[in-house]
Amino acid sequence: MFNKLFGKKINKEDKMNEQKGLVKDECIPSHIAIIMDGNGRWAKKRAMPRIKGHHEGMNTVKKIARYASKCGVKVLTLYAFSTENWRRPKTEVEFLMSLPGQFLQSFLPELMELNIKVQMIGDKAELPMHTQKALDAAMEATKENTGLILNFAMNYGSRDEIVRAMKAMMTEVQEGKLVIEDITEERVTNYLMTAHLPEPDLLIRTSGEVRLSNFMLWQLAYTEFWFTDTLWPDFDEACFQEAIEAYQNRNRRYGGLKGEETK
C-alpha cells in the first residue's frame, strides 16, 4: 500500500538475511521519533484483549531501543501516551499507566549495560504517582549514561506544549525580561519541552495511519516521514532498518536546493 512515500514492501526475513548486520553508517538519523500505533488492532486480530496488544508493544519498545542504540541513533522519542488518550476506557488507561513501571523495572539492567539514558516529555504532574515514581527512578538511575536518549512522550500533546511555551514567553514579556522583538523561531524552540534535543530527522508511524495526531507539530517542520502498515507489536529490526534506509535515500533540502541544483 505505502510503496511510494513510505518505502517499498519487502520480505523482512529476506532483508535481514541479505544485510546481516546494521544499516550503513553514513547519514544515520540523529533523532528518530515514532508514533507507536496498532496495539489494539494487533490484539483484536488475535481475539485478545487490547491490553495484551499494549504488553506486546512494550516488548517491541525494548527490541527497537536495543537496535537504535547499536545503529548509533542519538535520540529515540516514543509517543507512549497522548493528552487525548485519557478518553480511552478506564481499565485500558490504568493498564497503560502501569506499563512504565513494568517496562523500566525489567529493562533497567539492560539500559545500564547499553548506556541508554531515559528521559520524558509531557505533563508528568498529571500522571498517577506510581507512574511518576517509575519514570523518576529510571531517569535518576540512567542520568549519567551517555549513549542513546530513550525519550518517552507521556501525557504529551504538541498543542498543549506550544500553549505552555507561549504562556511562558508572555509572562516574561509582562515581567520585562523579554521584549516582543526577541521572539523568534529559535526563542520559541527554546521554550519547548524538547529544547535540549535536536529536532527529529525521521518520523515513523506504524499501523497504516497517516497523520501526526498532535505529536511534535513544531519540531517536525522539516522531518522526513515514513509510514508502514505494520502494527507496532509486529514492528521489528528489519522494519526499523528499512525506515532508516528510506531516510538515507531522501534529499533533504529544507526549502532550498541541494547538490547539483545549487550550481
N, C-alpha and C positions, 0 to 999 in steps of 0.2 A: 504493500500500500504506500508506504512512505519512501519510495525509491529515489526521488529526486532531491527534495530539500533535506531529507533526513538520512541519506546513505542507503546504498543498495542492501537488500536482504541477502544474507549468505548463511551457509550452514555453519553454526557455531563450532561444532566439533572439528570440521574440516579446517576452519580458520585457526584454531588453536594448534592443531596438528601441523599445519603448514608453517606457522610462525614460531612455534616453540620458544617461548620467552616473552619479553616485554616489547612494547611498541618502540619504534626507533627513537633515538634520543633527541633528535632535533625538534625544536618547536613543541615541547611538551607544554600543555596549558598550565599556567601557574596556579590559576584558581578555577576549579570546576564546581558548578552549582547543580544540584539535582532535585527535581520535583519528583519525589518517590510516590508513584501513583499506581493503583491497581491491586492493592492488598485485598480489598473486599471482593472484587471480581474474581481474583485467584481462588479465594475460599469458596465463593458461590459455585464456581465451575466444578468444584470437588464436593459439593453438598456439605460444606463445613461452615461453622460459624465465622463471622467476619473477624473475630479476634484471632482465629487461627492464621488468617492471612497476615495480620499485623505481626504475629510472632515469627512467621516465616520471613517477613520483610526485615525484621530485626537481624536475622541471620545473614540476609543479603547485605545489610549495612556493614557487618563485620568483614565479609568477603571483599567488598568493594574498598573499604578503608585500607585493608591489607595491600590490595593491588595498587591503589593510588599511591600509597607510601612507597612501594617498590618502584613505581614508574617515575618517581621524582616530582609528583604534583605537590605544590606547596600548601594549598588550601582546598579542602573539600567541604562545601557547605550543603547541608542536607535539610530540606524543608520537611520537618518532622511533625509539626502541629501548627496550624494557622489560627489566626484570631477568629476565623469563621468556623473552625472545627468544633467549637463548643456547642454548635447546634445539633451535633450528632446525638444518638441515643446515649443516655446517661451511663449505661453499662459499658458501652464502647469507649466513651471518654475516660471512664475510670480505668479501663484496661490500658489505654494509650498513656495515661499518666503514670502507670506502673512500669511501663517499658524502660524508661531511662534507668531506673534502679536495677532492673533485671539485666539490661544490656551492660551497664557500666560495671556492675559487680562481677559479671562473668568475663568481661573483656579487659578489665583494668590491667591484669598482669601482662597481657599481650600488648596493650597500649604502651606500657612502660618499656617493654622489650623492644618495641618498634620505634620508640622515641616520639610517639604521637602526642600532641597537646590537644586537650579538649577545651573548646570554647562554646559560647552560645550567643545568639542574638534573639531579641524578643522581650516581652514584658514578663520577667521571671516572677515578679511580685504576685501575679495573679494565678500562678501555678500552685497546686497543693503543696503543703510543706514537705511531704516525703519526696516529691519530685524535685523541689528546690534543693533539698539536702543531698540527694543523689548527684545532681549536677554540680553543686558546690564542692562535694568531696572529690569528684573526678577532676574538676578544674584545678583544685588545690594540689592534688596528687601529681598532676601532669604539668604544672605550670613552668617547671624548669626544662621540660622537654623541648628540643629544638628542631624536630622533624615536622612531618605533616601536621597542619592545624585541622582538626576534625571539628567543624563548626556546625552546631545544631541550631536550626531556626525553630524555636519553641514558643508557642503563643506569639507568633510573629505575623505581622501584616504590614506590607510596604506603605500603604496609605497612612496607617497609624504612625509608622516610623517617620514619614515625611511631615505629618502634622506636628509630632513632637519636636522635630528639628526646627520647624517654623516658629513654634511657641518659644523655644529656647532662644532663637535669634531675636524675636520680638522683645522678649524680656531683657536681653542685653542692650537692645536699642533704647528701651524705656529707662534703663539704668545708666545710660550714657556710656556704656562700654563698647558700643558698636554703632556705627552710622550706616544709613541706608546704602551709601555708596560702596561700603565694604562688602556688601552681599553679592558674592559671585558664585559661579558653579563650584569652584574649589571650596569656598566657605560653606556652602550647603553640604557638600560631601563630608566635610569635617564634623558636621553635627549629626551625621547618620550613625547607626549602630555599627556599621562596617567601616568606620573611619580609619581603623588601624589595619585594614585589609586591602589588598589590591582588588580592583573590580573583576568580576568573573570574566574569564576568557571564553568559557564554554558552558552553556546551559543544556542539561539533558532532562527530558521529561519522558517518563515511561507510560505505558498503557494505552497509547493511541490518542490521548487528549492533546490538543494543540492550542494551549492558552497558558498565560502566566499565573493566573489565579492569585493576584495580589502579592507576587513574590519579587522582591528586589527591583521594583519598577525603575527607580533612578539608576541603580548600579548596572542594569542590563542594557543600557542605551546602545553600546557597541559590541555586545556579546554575540558570539556565534551560537545559534540554536541547533539542537539535534533531537529529533523526536523518534520514538520507536513504539511499535505495537506491543512490545514485550511487557508483561506485567511485572511490577517490581520484584516479587518473590522469585521470578524466573530470570531476572537480570543477573548476568554473571560477568566474569572477567573478559570473555570474548565480546560481549556487548559493549563493555566499557572500552575495550581496545578499539573496537570498530568506531565508536564515537570519537575517540582521540584521533584516529587516522583520518576520519572525515574532516575534523578540525584542521589537521595538518595540511590538507589539500585545499583549504579555503584561502582566498586572497583578501586579507583584512585591510581595507583602505581608509577606514574612519572618515568617510565622506570625501576623501581626496582621491588621487591617482597613485598608482604604485608600479614599481618596476619600469618596464619599457615605456609605459604610458606617460611617464613624467618627463620623458626626453623630447 
